């Protein structure tokens, strides 16, 4: 999982300790979150989203697929046809 | 980018204060109980209740365990996971040392009390080392 925590913290001009205090976590945890070494629980993710007044999906997003399927399965015929 | 400080946050200082407040009386009680017990001569063969008296230092140990439990509950989610992983590592090391000691006793190597102490000490050391490594990352 990747996130925009460092960028959002910079916009607010907060140190890691400032943000950690606002979230009631340790500075080590804040650092682990920012560097992507630790993915937060849902309650903590919601707390972060509320603090920055953003949606969770605007802060956290999945890593790009490192090995995308080079030969994806063809979609079933008519499966994605618009209904007229 | 704002400077990254290495100072403890207010949250961490609060955790430290509360952990210290919970654990200090238990540690003092443990030291006093051990000091008192080591000064008296106990013989459960003559007086059955001497065995009960010998167990008194386990009470502050239980108190210390409760303080540790409270500390884990107050910690944030990553710290809590790290502390529980460190406890699991300490427990696993203790079990391995206890098993190895038991097997060596079968071969008449060493004594039971020696392996009991070794199990306790290696478990505590493994727990402390794992905790240090996990929380200093």
Backbone of each chain as ProteinMPNN parsed JSONL, in Angstrom:
{"seq_chain_A": "XXXXXXXXXXXXXXXXXXXXXXXXXXXXXXXXXXXXXXXXXXXXXXXXXXXXXXXXXXXXXXXXXXXXXXXXXXXXXXXXXXXX", "coords_chain_A": {"N_chain_A": [[0.846, -1.19, 0.0], [0.491, 2.233, -0.835], [0.919, 5.706, 0.138], [-0.114, 9.185, 0.731], [0.839, 10.5, 2.891], [3.204, 11.85, 3.711], [3.343, 13.954, 1.924], [0.91, 15.285, 2.474], [1.349, 15.986, 5.089], [3.437, 17.753, 4.799], [2.167, 19.827, 3.471], [0.568, 20.822, 5.5], [2.531, 21.715, 7.106], [3.49, 20.223, 9.282], [5.459, 18.443, 11.68], [6.691, 15.039, 11.894], [6.265, 14.276, 14.502], [4.297, 16.085, 15.299], [2.111, 15.264, 13.746], [1.891, 12.638, 14.63], [1.156, 13.058, 17.285], [-1.357, 14.199, 16.903], [-2.723, 12.014, 16.018], [-2.565, 10.213, 18.028], [-0.496, 8.272, 18.095], [2.762, 6.663, 18.139], [5.941, 8.214, 17.246], [7.542, 6.484, 15.826], [5.658, 4.762, 14.739], [4.333, 6.546, 13.086], [6.355, 7.108, 11.288], [6.734, 4.569, 10.171], [4.291, 4.286, 8.903], [4.364, 6.369, 7.025], [6.518, 5.639, 5.396], [5.561, 3.402, 4.276], [6.017, 0.979, 5.441], [4.256, -0.072, 7.145], [0.857, -0.818, 7.134], [-2.042, 0.943, 8.016], [-4.637, 0.136, 10.448], [-8.199, -0.111, 9.791], [-9.702, 1.664, 11.562], [-7.644, 3.516, 12.256], [-6.941, 4.464, 9.741], [-9.311, 5.761, 9.021], [-9.26, 7.754, 10.952], [-7.044, 9.215, 10.175], [-7.926, 10.061, 7.679], [-10.091, 11.661, 8.43], [-8.731, 13.651, 9.81], [-7.303, 14.971, 7.798], [-9.386, 15.72, 6.277], [-10.194, 14.261, 4.032], [-11.026, 11.571, 1.738], [-10.484, 8.076, 2.492], [-9.495, 6.703, 0.286], [-8.281, 8.72, -1.057], [-5.977, 9.142, 0.199], [-4.691, 6.719, 0.763], [-3.551, 4.178, -1.407], [-3.451, 1.288, -3.552], [-0.398, -0.528, -4.256], [1.128, -0.278, -7.504], [0.486, -2.93, -9.818], [3.083, -5.175, -9.844], [3.66, -7.077, -11.757], [2.002, -7.106, -14.302], [-0.523, -8.979, -15.991], [0.57, -10.23, -19.006], [-0.921, -11.322, -21.012], [-3.952, -10.923, -20.986], [-7.1, -12.478, -20.166], [-9.516, -12.727, -22.765], [-12.458, -10.685, -22.883], [-15.757, -11.962, -22.337], [-17.781, -12.583, -25.196], [-19.982, -10.047, -26.078], [-20.266, -9.354, -23.479], [-19.509, -6.794, -22.624], [-20.949, -5.183, -24.185], [-22.703, -2.242, -25.05], [-26.016, -1.685, -23.966], [-28.604, -1.285, -26.187]], "CA_chain_A": [[0.0, 0.0, 0.0], [1.217, 3.502, -0.823], [0.081, 6.765, 0.706], [0.315, 10.564, 0.52], [0.952, 11.104, 4.224], [4.332, 12.783, 3.781], [2.946, 15.13, 1.135], [-0.15, 15.996, 3.193], [1.965, 16.542, 6.301], [4.228, 18.907, 4.358], [1.221, 20.916, 3.163], [0.134, 21.387, 6.786], [3.765, 22.129, 7.81], [3.597, 19.486, 10.542], [6.533, 17.447, 11.794], [6.15, 13.693, 12.151], [5.794, 14.24, 15.889], [3.013, 16.811, 15.343], [1.056, 14.412, 13.179], [1.753, 11.485, 15.534], [0.379, 13.512, 18.449], [-2.754, 14.4, 16.504], [-3.341, 10.706, 15.755], [-2.335, 9.362, 19.208], [0.405, 7.156, 17.805], [4.154, 7.02, 18.387], [6.624, 8.745, 16.065], [7.989, 5.313, 15.054], [4.502, 4.283, 13.962], [4.109, 7.545, 12.031], [7.423, 6.895, 10.295], [6.447, 3.302, 9.474], [3.148, 4.534, 8.017], [4.79, 7.235, 5.91], [7.435, 4.937, 4.497], [4.856, 2.255, 3.71], [6.428, -0.273, 6.079], [3.122, -0.572, 7.93], [-0.454, -0.356, 6.675], [-2.853, 1.169, 9.227], [-5.942, -0.532, 10.58], [-9.289, 0.749, 9.278], [-9.99, 2.809, 12.45], [-6.591, 4.531, 12.146], [-7.058, 5.058, 8.399], [-10.432, 6.711, 9.096], [-8.822, 8.881, 11.782], [-6.151, 10.003, 9.32], [-8.753, 10.691, 6.641], [-10.852, 12.746, 9.077], [-7.81, 14.735, 10.158], [-6.98, 15.728, 6.587], [-10.676, 15.99, 5.621], [-10.164, 13.597, 2.726], [-11.463, 10.185, 1.788], [-9.378, 7.128, 2.68], [-8.909, 6.359, -1.022], [-7.491, 9.856, -1.551], [-4.714, 9.127, 0.957], [-4.079, 5.395, 0.605], [-3.907, 3.499, -2.657], [-2.646, 0.062, -3.671], [0.81, -0.506, -5.089], [0.861, -0.727, -8.877], [0.759, -4.351, -9.997], [4.465, -5.286, -10.325], [3.771, -7.996, -12.887], [0.675, -7.206, -14.921], [-0.7, -10.135, -16.87], [0.85, -9.788, -20.376], [-1.906, -11.859, -21.96], [-5.181, -11.064, -20.207], [-8.208, -13.258, -20.742], [-10.461, -11.883, -23.508], [-13.78, -10.568, -22.254], [-16.752, -12.776, -23.03], [-18.434, -11.872, -26.294], [-21.257, -9.436, -25.701], [-20.262, -9.033, -22.05], [-19.403, -5.372, -22.355], [-21.676, -4.449, -25.237], [-23.724, -1.342, -24.5], [-27.396, -2.078, -24.256], [-29.196, -0.212, -26.992]], "C_chain_A": [[0.889, 1.252, 0.0], [0.306, 4.579, -0.237], [0.693, 8.14, 0.46], [0.569, 11.271, 1.848], [2.058, 12.159, 4.298], [3.968, 14.102, 3.079], [1.903, 15.969, 1.892], [0.401, 16.659, 4.456], [2.763, 17.799, 5.946], [3.322, 20.102, 4.059], [0.794, 21.613, 4.463], [1.306, 21.946, 7.593], [3.852, 21.508, 9.204], [4.846, 18.623, 10.517], [5.883, 16.076, 11.98], [5.57, 13.612, 13.555], [4.453, 14.958, 16.022], [1.873, 15.911, 14.877], [0.8, 13.205, 14.094], [0.908, 11.868, 16.748], [-1.091, 13.684, 18.106], [-3.49, 13.067, 16.316], [-3.231, 9.75, 16.95], [-1.572, 8.096, 18.852], [1.834, 7.612, 18.095], [4.787, 7.544, 17.095], [7.134, 7.601, 15.185], [6.862, 4.784, 14.173], [4.225, 5.233, 12.806], [5.115, 7.337, 10.905], [7.154, 5.628, 9.479], [5.28, 3.471, 8.505], [3.594, 5.317, 6.775], [5.652, 6.502, 4.896], [6.808, 3.674, 3.909], [5.277, 0.928, 4.311], [5.274, -0.879, 6.878], [1.83, 0.03, 7.368], [-1.369, -0.21, 7.888], [-4.111, 0.307, 9.245], [-7.004, 0.412, 10.015], [-9.598, 1.913, 10.227], [-8.929, 3.906, 12.34], [-6.644, 5.226, 10.781], [-8.198, 6.084, 8.373], [-10.031, 7.969, 9.882], [-7.935, 9.822, 10.962], [-6.97, 10.765, 8.275], [-9.547, 11.86, 7.218], [-9.962, 13.941, 9.361], [-7.508, 15.601, 8.929], [-8.236, 16.088, 5.781], [-10.67, 15.486, 4.179], [-10.764, 12.207, 2.875], [-10.251, 9.27, 1.945], [-8.683, 6.847, 1.347], [-8.169, 7.537, -1.663], [-6.135, 9.916, -0.851], [-3.962, 7.817, 0.729], [-4.504, 4.785, -0.724], [-2.981, 2.305, -2.843], [-1.404, 0.285, -4.525], [0.433, -0.867, -6.515], [1.262, -2.18, -9.014], [2.165, -4.521, -10.575], [4.602, -6.149, -11.575], [2.399, -8.149, -13.548], [0.627, -8.351, -15.916], [-0.485, -9.706, -18.321], [-0.203, -10.253, -21.377], [-3.235, -12.06, -21.23], [-6.239, -11.848, -20.956], [-9.103, -12.326, -21.548], [-11.807, -11.847, -22.808], [-14.776, -11.418, -23.022], [-17.491, -11.95, -24.088], [-19.779, -11.332, -25.823], [-21.312, -9.005, -24.264], [-20.234, -7.548, -21.787], [-20.097, -4.529, -23.431], [-22.665, -3.484, -24.587], [-25.116, -1.794, -24.907], [-28.058, -0.956, -25.029], [-30.721, -0.209, -26.823]], "O_chain_A": [[1.887, 1.329, 0.717], [-0.906, 4.396, -0.128], [1.845, 8.261, 0.042], [0.519, 12.499, 1.92], [1.868, 13.228, 4.876], [4.247, 15.194, 3.573], [1.998, 17.195, 1.946], [-0.026, 17.748, 4.838], [2.766, 18.779, 6.692], [3.669, 21.245, 4.356], [0.675, 22.838, 4.512], [1.107, 22.573, 8.634], [4.233, 22.166, 10.172], [5.248, 18.13, 9.463], [4.676, 15.973, 12.195], [4.539, 12.979, 13.785], [3.575, 14.51, 16.759], [0.826, 15.81, 15.518], [-0.344, 12.802, 14.306], [0.05, 11.1, 17.184], [-1.967, 13.36, 18.908], [-4.713, 12.997, 16.436], [-3.731, 8.627, 16.903], [-1.947, 6.993, 19.252], [2.086, 8.803, 18.276], [4.253, 7.351, 16.003], [7.161, 7.717, 13.959], [7.076, 4.409, 13.021], [3.923, 4.803, 11.693], [4.768, 7.384, 9.725], [7.323, 5.614, 8.26], [5.269, 2.881, 7.424], [3.25, 4.976, 5.643], [5.532, 6.716, 3.69], [7.447, 2.959, 3.136], [4.947, -0.131, 3.778], [5.311, -2.054, 7.242], [1.736, 1.239, 7.156], [-1.468, -1.128, 8.703], [-4.578, -0.177, 8.215], [-6.736, 1.593, 9.789], [-9.746, 3.045, 9.765], [-9.263, 5.091, 12.329], [-6.418, 6.432, 10.684], [-8.062, 7.151, 7.773], [-10.406, 9.087, 9.529], [-8.053, 11.045, 11.041], [-6.738, 11.947, 8.021], [-9.668, 12.912, 6.591], [-10.365, 15.091, 9.182], [-7.464, 16.828, 9.026], [-8.137, 16.698, 4.717], [-11.08, 16.18, 3.249], [-10.984, 11.726, 3.986], [-9.133, 9.636, 1.58], [-7.457, 6.763, 1.277], [-7.509, 7.375, -2.69], [-5.249, 10.662, -1.268], [-2.748, 7.813, 0.527], [-5.669, 4.865, -1.115], [-1.854, 2.308, -2.349], [-1.365, 1.159, -5.391], [-0.476, -1.669, -6.731], [2.241, -2.625, -8.415], [2.424, -4.061, -11.687], [5.538, -5.981, -12.356], [1.725, -9.166, -13.386], [1.611, -8.65, -16.594], [-1.262, -8.904, -18.837], [-0.363, -9.664, -22.446], [-3.612, -13.183, -20.895], [-6.276, -11.883, -22.186], [-9.427, -11.237, -21.075], [-12.245, -12.834, -22.217], [-14.648, -11.575, -24.236], [-17.781, -10.771, -23.886], [-20.598, -12.054, -25.253], [-22.275, -8.364, -23.843], [-20.859, -7.074, -20.838], [-19.856, -3.329, -23.559], [-23.389, -3.869, -23.669], [-25.352, -2.223, -26.036], [-28.073, 0.191, -24.582], [-31.407, 0.621, -27.42]]}, "seq_chain_B": "XXXXXXXXXXXXXXXXXXXXXXXXXXXXXXXXXXXXXXXXXXXXXXXXXXXXXXXXXXXXXXXXXXXXXXXXXXXXXXXXXXXXXXXXXXXXXXXXXXXXXXXXXXXXXXXXXXXXXXXXXXXXXXXXXXXXXXXXX", "coords_chain_B": {"N_chain_B": [[9.802, 20.646, 3.434], [8.801, 19.835, 6.697], [10.981, 19.606, 9.554], [12.116, 16.416, 10.657], [11.686, 15.199, 13.774], [13.459, 13.613, 16.476], [12.59, 13.555, 18.976], [10.504, 12.48, 21.712], [6.982, 12.085, 21.337], [4.053, 13.743, 22.722], [2.194, 11.798, 23.184], [3.806, 9.495, 23.393], [5.309, 10.158, 25.643], [3.317, 10.209, 27.557], [2.569, 7.505, 27.548], [4.958, 6.379, 28.5], [5.105, 7.525, 31.059], [2.801, 6.393, 32.261], [3.357, 3.665, 32.083], [5.613, 3.492, 33.677], [4.527, 4.329, 36.116], [2.797, 2.213, 36.636], [4.519, -0.028, 36.679], [6.678, 0.455, 38.425], [6.003, 0.262, 41.327], [5.496, -2.49, 41.408], [7.954, -3.598, 40.717], [9.531, -2.726, 42.852], [8.203, -4.027, 44.949], [8.714, -6.645, 44.21], [11.509, -6.815, 44.466], [11.776, -6.331, 47.236], [10.283, -8.495, 48.262], [11.821, -10.674, 47.358], [14.213, -10.116, 48.695], [13.425, -10.39, 51.365], [12.513, -13.057, 51.459], [14.858, -14.401, 50.842], [16.258, -14.113, 53.17], [15.113, -15.647, 55.12], [14.812, -18.881, 56.609], [13.463, -21.56, 55.038], [11.504, -24.486, 55.189], [9.674, -26.743, 53.828], [9.219, -29.378, 54.431], [9.103, -29.579, 57.16], [7.269, -27.628, 57.972], [4.324, -27.165, 56.395], [3.3, -24.771, 55.438], [5.444, -23.241, 54.803], [6.017, -23.571, 52.183], [4.054, -22.078, 50.996], [4.783, -19.532, 51.811], [7.168, -19.282, 50.435], [6.253, -18.824, 47.945], [5.464, -16.222, 47.839], [6.915, -14.113, 46.411], [5.888, -14.471, 43.85], [3.6, -13.005, 43.678], [4.153, -10.135, 43.326], [5.29, -10.559, 40.833], [3.131, -11.341, 39.268], [1.769, -8.96, 39.405], [3.552, -7.354, 38.007], [3.285, -8.543, 35.526], [0.66, -7.818, 34.98], [1.018, -5.044, 34.782], [2.54, -4.941, 32.481], [0.707, -5.939, 30.651], [-1.223, -3.896, 30.705], [0.305, -1.871, 29.633], [0.688, -2.816, 27.04], [-1.922, -2.716, 26.122], [-2.386, 0.019, 26.089], [-0.678, 0.962, 24.178], [-0.004, 2.112, 20.776], [-1.308, 0.753, 17.644], [0.758, -0.436, 16.049], [2.911, -0.561, 17.812], [1.778, -2.238, 19.7], [1.5, -4.603, 18.25], [4.203, -5.138, 17.786], [5.106, -5.503, 20.41], [3.663, -7.768, 21.169], [4.631, -9.603, 19.319], [7.279, -9.705, 20.164], [6.937, -10.814, 22.699], [5.97, -13.302, 21.922], [8.225, -14.333, 20.642], [10.006, -14.466, 22.814], [8.641, -16.365, 24.371], [8.708, -18.584, 22.66], [11.471, -19.066, 22.523], [11.964, -19.696, 25.209], [10.49, -22.074, 25.44], [11.855, -23.728, 23.654], [14.386, -23.843, 24.85], [13.657, -25.007, 27.293], [12.74, -27.495, 26.391], [15.088, -28.515, 25.247], [16.676, -28.589, 27.534], [15.277, -30.503, 29.039], [15.679, -32.758, 27.449], [18.436, -32.985, 27.602], [18.681, -33.536, 30.298], [17.705, -36.108, 30.398], [19.853, -37.408, 29.357], [21.495, -37.151, 31.467], [22.885, -34.734, 31.67], [23.771, -31.8, 33.221], [21.59, -30.047, 35.626], [18.229, -30.063, 36.952], [17.336, -27.575, 38.296], [19.215, -25.84, 37.147], [18.513, -25.787, 34.407], [15.99, -24.749, 34.684], [16.479, -22.133, 35.55], [17.95, -21.284, 33.358], [16.052, -21.428, 31.328], [14.257, -19.429, 32.14], [15.907, -17.118, 32.128], [16.898, -17.004, 29.452], [14.49, -16.732, 28.083], [13.535, -14.226, 29.008], [15.646, -12.598, 28.108], [15.537, -13.008, 25.329], [13.017, -11.963, 24.771], [13.406, -9.265, 25.576], [15.447, -8.513, 23.774], [14.195, -8.887, 21.29], [12.15, -7.031, 21.526], [13.607, -4.663, 21.696], [14.821, -4.582, 19.155], [12.551, -4.504, 17.479], [11.167, -2.165, 18.301], [13.014, -0.211, 17.828], [13.217, 0.226, 15.176]], "CA_chain_B": [[9.348, 19.554, 4.316], [9.134, 20.114, 8.082], [12.046, 18.762, 10.087], [11.7, 15.21, 11.361], [12.315, 15.227, 15.081], [13.619, 12.31, 17.124], [12.071, 13.674, 20.336], [9.278, 11.72, 21.939], [5.75, 12.857, 21.233], [3.29, 13.807, 23.975], [1.564, 10.475, 23.323], [4.814, 8.542, 23.892], [5.671, 10.536, 27.017], [2.188, 9.772, 28.402], [2.695, 6.047, 27.672], [6.105, 6.103, 29.383], [4.72, 7.894, 32.437], [1.83, 5.441, 32.787], [4.027, 2.364, 32.235], [6.49, 3.646, 34.848], [3.652, 4.401, 37.291], [2.25, 0.866, 36.886], [5.533, -1.063, 36.882], [7.634, 0.736, 39.51], [5.662, -0.372, 42.611], [5.61, -3.953, 41.277], [9.386, -3.934, 40.748], [9.982, -2.516, 44.235], [7.62, -5.12, 45.742], [9.421, -7.879, 43.838], [12.847, -6.776, 45.088], [11.602, -6.47, 48.689], [9.838, -9.865, 48.543], [12.973, -11.566, 47.176], [15.175, -9.843, 49.768], [12.901, -10.959, 52.614], [12.472, -14.524, 51.351], [16.227, -14.946, 50.854], [16.805, -13.985, 54.517], [14.491, -16.584, 56.057], [15.049, -20.297, 56.324], [12.177, -22.214, 54.788], [11.586, -25.925, 55.012], [8.286, -27.206, 53.69], [9.089, -30.72, 54.994], [8.748, -29.433, 58.585], [6.049, -26.807, 58.056], [3.766, -27.13, 55.036], [3.011, -23.402, 55.014], [6.678, -22.611, 54.293], [5.91, -23.58, 50.71], [3.201, -20.927, 50.639], [5.585, -18.312, 52.002], [8.164, -19.228, 49.363], [5.593, -18.382, 46.699], [5.064, -14.811, 47.945], [7.44, -13.262, 45.32], [5.134, -14.576, 42.587], [2.536, -11.99, 43.659], [4.605, -8.965, 42.551], [5.519, -10.963, 39.432], [1.817, -11.248, 38.614], [1.53, -7.512, 39.34], [4.393, -6.877, 36.902], [2.638, -9.025, 34.299], [-0.519, -6.959, 34.762], [1.522, -3.74, 34.313], [2.95, -5.134, 31.088], [-0.531, -6.088, 29.887], [-1.808, -2.554, 30.573], [1.169, -1.122, 28.72], [0.389, -3.303, 25.682], [-3.253, -2.231, 25.743], [-2.37, 1.467, 25.853], [0.202, 1.279, 23.046], [-0.706, 2.207, 19.497], [-1.479, -0.583, 17.04], [2.032, -1.027, 15.589], [3.676, -0.902, 19.023], [1.131, -3.403, 20.329], [1.864, -5.783, 17.459], [5.627, -5.401, 18.027], [5.264, -6.045, 21.76], [3.129, -9.136, 21.202], [5.578, -10.449, 18.577], [8.455, -9.898, 21.023], [6.533, -11.786, 23.731], [5.882, -14.622, 21.275], [9.603, -14.804, 20.418], [10.519, -14.848, 24.137], [7.979, -17.613, 24.767], [9.224, -19.673, 21.811], [12.848, -19.368, 22.953], [11.838, -20.388, 26.501], [10.013, -23.448, 25.213], [12.922, -24.498, 23.0], [15.428, -24.088, 25.859], [13.102, -25.971, 28.256], [12.747, -28.821, 25.744], [16.484, -28.951, 25.127], [17.11, -28.933, 28.891], [14.658, -31.778, 29.397], [16.346, -33.834, 26.702], [19.79, -33.148, 28.156], [18.54, -34.185, 31.615], [17.561, -37.55, 30.137], [21.22, -37.898, 29.149], [22.228, -36.82, 32.703], [23.738, -33.537, 31.51], [23.228, -30.663, 33.958], [20.594, -30.307, 36.668], [16.913, -29.457, 36.73], [17.312, -26.145, 38.642], [20.04, -25.093, 36.19], [17.734, -25.567, 33.183], [14.869, -23.868, 35.028], [17.003, -20.758, 35.518], [18.349, -20.995, 31.978], [14.805, -21.19, 30.582], [13.748, -18.119, 32.547], [16.82, -16.047, 31.693], [16.924, -16.895, 27.983], [13.182, -16.211, 27.664], [13.504, -12.776, 29.279], [16.618, -11.938, 27.232], [15.023, -13.051, 23.95], [11.903, -11.005, 24.735], [13.956, -7.903, 25.618], [16.19, -8.252, 22.527], [13.223, -8.749, 20.195], [11.443, -5.764, 21.738], [14.534, -3.59, 21.351], [14.975, -4.563, 17.689], [11.289, -4.117, 16.83], [10.761, -0.801, 18.602], [14.03, 0.772, 17.411], [13.195, 0.361, 13.712]], "C_chain_B": [[9.737, 19.88, 5.765], [10.171, 19.132, 8.623], [11.46, 17.556, 10.798], [12.438, 15.168, 12.691], [12.452, 13.815, 15.641], [13.113, 12.373, 18.564], [10.779, 12.889, 20.464], [8.067, 12.642, 21.835], [5.056, 12.873, 22.591], [2.631, 12.459, 24.255], [2.556, 9.465, 23.912], [5.203, 8.856, 25.331], [4.573, 10.094, 27.996], [2.268, 8.254, 28.631], [3.813, 5.684, 28.648], [5.739, 6.364, 30.838], [3.807, 6.831, 33.039], [2.461, 4.061, 33.003], [4.915, 2.384, 33.484], [5.651, 3.611, 36.132], [3.105, 3.013, 37.646], [3.336, -0.115, 37.331], [6.415, -0.815, 38.108], [7.239, 0.095, 40.844], [5.807, -1.892, 42.565], [7.071, -4.377, 41.358], [9.92, -3.796, 42.178], [9.471, -3.663, 45.119], [8.346, -6.438, 45.463], [10.788, -7.941, 44.511], [12.734, -7.005, 46.594], [11.228, -7.919, 49.03], [11.004, -10.846, 48.41], [13.978, -11.383, 48.306], [14.721, -10.493, 51.068], [12.96, -12.485, 52.573], [13.885, -15.114, 51.434], [16.85, -14.902, 52.248], [16.223, -15.004, 55.5], [14.778, -18.026, 55.634], [13.698, -20.997, 56.197], [12.388, -23.71, 54.59], [10.166, -26.497, 54.999], [8.098, -28.627, 54.217], [8.653, -30.653, 56.459], [7.437, -28.685, 58.757], [5.497, -26.615, 56.65], [3.6, -25.71, 54.512], [4.266, -22.658, 54.565], [6.661, -22.565, 52.765], [5.088, -22.395, 50.218], [3.987, -19.627, 50.748], [6.599, -18.161, 50.862], [7.567, -18.698, 48.058], [5.241, -16.894, 46.713], [5.646, -13.939, 46.812], [6.704, -13.416, 43.989], [4.029, -13.518, 42.512], [2.995, -10.712, 42.944], [4.938, -9.3, 41.101], [4.222, -10.886, 38.634], [1.451, -9.771, 38.415], [2.305, -6.916, 38.15], [3.808, -7.312, 35.548], [1.416, -8.188, 33.945], [-0.086, -5.586, 34.22], [1.922, -3.824, 32.845], [1.718, -5.233, 30.182], [-1.191, -4.731, 29.645], [-1.004, -1.723, 29.57], [0.887, -1.517, 27.266], [-0.969, -2.754, 25.219], [-3.257, -0.744, 25.414], [-1.59, 1.846, 24.603], [-0.604, 1.443, 21.761], [-0.606, 0.87, 18.767], [-0.176, -1.227, 16.587], [2.893, -1.44, 16.785], [3.108, -2.155, 19.675], [1.518, -4.687, 19.582], [3.327, -6.162, 17.719], [5.83, -6.036, 19.401], [4.773, -7.491, 21.838], [4.045, -10.087, 20.432], [6.808, -10.741, 19.436], [8.146, -10.912, 22.128], [6.487, -13.195, 23.145], [7.281, -15.193, 21.043], [10.208, -15.273, 21.743], [9.942, -16.177, 24.588], [8.541, -18.792, 23.968], [10.637, -20.072, 22.24], [12.82, -20.135, 24.275], [11.452, -21.858, 26.304], [11.11, -24.316, 24.591], [14.015, -24.849, 24.016], [14.937, -25.115, 26.877], [13.117, -27.386, 27.674], [14.154, -29.376, 25.655], [17.027, -29.375, 26.491], [16.565, -30.273, 29.327], [15.336, -32.945, 28.713], [17.752, -34.087, 27.247], [19.747, -33.815, 29.527], [18.403, -35.7, 31.464], [18.945, -38.174, 29.961], [22.123, -37.559, 30.337], [23.235, -35.693, 32.515], [23.067, -32.394, 32.249], [22.208, -31.077, 34.999], [19.299, -29.583, 36.342], [16.884, -27.969, 37.066], [18.114, -25.292, 37.657], [19.232, -24.78, 34.919], [16.522, -24.672, 33.437], [15.317, -22.407, 34.951], [17.349, -20.341, 34.093], [17.12, -20.666, 31.115], [14.269, -19.796, 30.862], [14.605, -16.998, 31.963], [16.816, -15.9, 30.173], [15.594, -16.354, 27.444], [13.107, -14.706, 27.832], [14.44, -12.041, 28.313], [16.12, -11.896, 25.789], [13.892, -12.049, 23.781], [12.453, -9.577, 24.661], [14.67, -7.565, 24.305], [15.223, -8.037, 21.359], [12.486, -7.426, 20.298], [12.329, -4.591, 21.326], [14.654, -3.46, 19.827], [13.702, -4.026, 17.028], [10.934, -2.659, 17.077], [11.798, 0.237, 18.163], [14.059, 0.937, 15.907], [12.574, 1.677, 13.297]], "O_chain_B": [[10.903, 20.174, 6.028], [10.229, 17.977, 8.202], [10.43, 17.659, 11.464], [13.667, 15.108, 12.727], [11.658, 12.931, 15.321], [13.187, 11.385, 19.295], [10.062, 12.659, 19.49], [8.125, 13.817, 22.197], [5.417, 12.12, 23.496], [2.523, 12.032, 25.405], [2.212, 8.685, 24.8], [5.402, 7.951, 26.141], [4.859, 9.663, 29.114], [2.065, 7.774, 29.746], [3.654, 4.813, 29.503], [6.015, 5.557, 31.726], [4.001, 6.412, 34.18], [2.147, 3.372, 33.974], [4.958, 1.418, 34.246], [6.015, 2.952, 37.105], [2.968, 2.681, 38.824], [3.122, -0.927, 38.232], [6.851, -1.764, 38.759], [8.077, -0.57, 41.452], [6.191, -2.513, 43.556], [7.399, -5.385, 41.985], [10.669, -4.651, 42.652], [10.217, -4.202, 45.937], [8.562, -7.243, 46.369], [11.18, -8.973, 45.054], [13.502, -7.779, 47.165], [11.778, -8.504, 49.963], [11.165, -11.741, 49.24], [14.532, -12.356, 48.818], [15.529, -11.078, 51.79], [13.399, -13.125, 53.528], [14.09, -16.18, 52.014], [17.855, -15.569, 52.497], [16.77, -15.204, 56.585], [14.958, -18.326, 54.453], [12.901, -21.017, 57.134], [13.324, -24.14, 53.916], [9.553, -26.699, 56.048], [6.965, -29.058, 54.434], [7.94, -31.529, 56.949], [6.599, -29.057, 59.579], [6.131, -25.974, 55.812], [3.734, -25.458, 53.314], [4.17, -21.564, 54.008], [7.21, -21.654, 52.145], [5.377, -21.794, 49.183], [3.877, -18.741, 49.901], [6.855, -17.054, 50.388], [8.279, -18.194, 47.189], [4.77, -16.363, 45.708], [4.923, -13.09, 46.29], [6.87, -12.588, 43.093], [3.572, -13.171, 41.423], [2.301, -10.242, 42.042], [4.877, -8.428, 40.234], [4.203, -10.432, 37.49], [0.894, -9.392, 37.385], [1.784, -6.092, 37.397], [3.832, -6.564, 34.571], [1.164, -7.889, 32.778], [-0.725, -5.033, 33.325], [1.677, -2.903, 32.067], [1.697, -4.677, 29.084], [-1.658, -4.442, 28.543], [-1.564, -0.975, 28.769], [0.851, -0.666, 26.377], [-1.131, -2.375, 24.058], [-4.03, -0.291, 24.569], [-1.803, 2.915, 24.03], [-1.739, 0.975, 21.664], [0.094, -0.038, 19.216], [-0.012, -2.439, 16.722], [3.514, -2.502, 16.788], [3.85, -3.02, 20.141], [1.821, -5.711, 20.194], [3.658, -7.34, 17.854], [6.61, -6.976, 19.554], [5.391, -8.331, 22.492], [4.224, -11.238, 20.831], [7.32, -11.86, 19.446], [8.978, -11.759, 22.455], [6.909, -14.159, 23.785], [7.503, -16.391, 21.223], [10.839, -16.328, 21.807], [10.659, -17.021, 25.125], [8.813, -19.858, 24.522], [10.963, -21.257, 22.311], [13.556, -21.106, 24.449], [12.021, -22.755, 26.926], [11.275, -25.482, 24.951], [14.508, -25.976, 24.054], [15.696, -25.994, 27.285], [13.457, -28.349, 28.361], [14.395, -30.548, 25.946], [17.737, -30.373, 26.607], [17.281, -31.087, 29.91], [15.544, -33.997, 29.318], [18.204, -35.228, 27.344], [20.653, -34.567, 29.886], [18.908, -36.47, 32.28], [19.18, -39.314, 30.36], [23.347, -37.659, 30.248], [24.305, -35.696, 33.123], [21.925, -32.046, 31.949], [21.976, -32.262, 35.238], [19.274, -28.628, 35.567], [16.459, -27.165, 36.236], [17.738, -24.157, 37.365], [19.26, -23.655, 34.419], [16.076, -23.939, 32.554], [14.635, -21.561, 34.372], [17.084, -19.214, 33.673], [17.148, -19.753, 30.29], [13.878, -19.072, 29.947], [14.086, -16.047, 31.378], [16.737, -14.783, 29.662], [15.574, -15.607, 26.466], [12.676, -13.99, 26.928], [14.083, -10.997, 27.766], [16.26, -10.882, 25.106], [13.816, -11.362, 22.762], [12.04, -8.781, 23.817], [14.518, -6.461, 23.782], [15.404, -7.129, 20.548], [12.224, -6.772, 19.288], [11.865, -3.644, 20.69], [14.595, -2.356, 19.285], [13.771, -3.192, 16.125], [10.451, -1.979, 16.172], [11.5, 1.431, 18.127], [14.859, 1.722, 15.399], [12.472, 1.961, 12.104]]}, "name": "protein", "num_of_chains": 2, "seq": "XXXXXXXXXXXXXXXXXXXXXXXXXXXXXXXXXXXXXXXXXXXXXXXXXXXXXXXXXXXXXXXXXXXXXXXXXXXXXXXXXXXXXXXXXXXXXXXXXXXXXXXXXXXXXXXXXXXXXXXXXXXXXXXXXXXXXXXXXXXXXXXXXXXXXXXXXXXXXXXXXXXXXXXXXXXXXXXXXXXXXXXXXXXXXXXXXXXXXXXXXXXXXXXXXXXXXXXXXXXXX"}
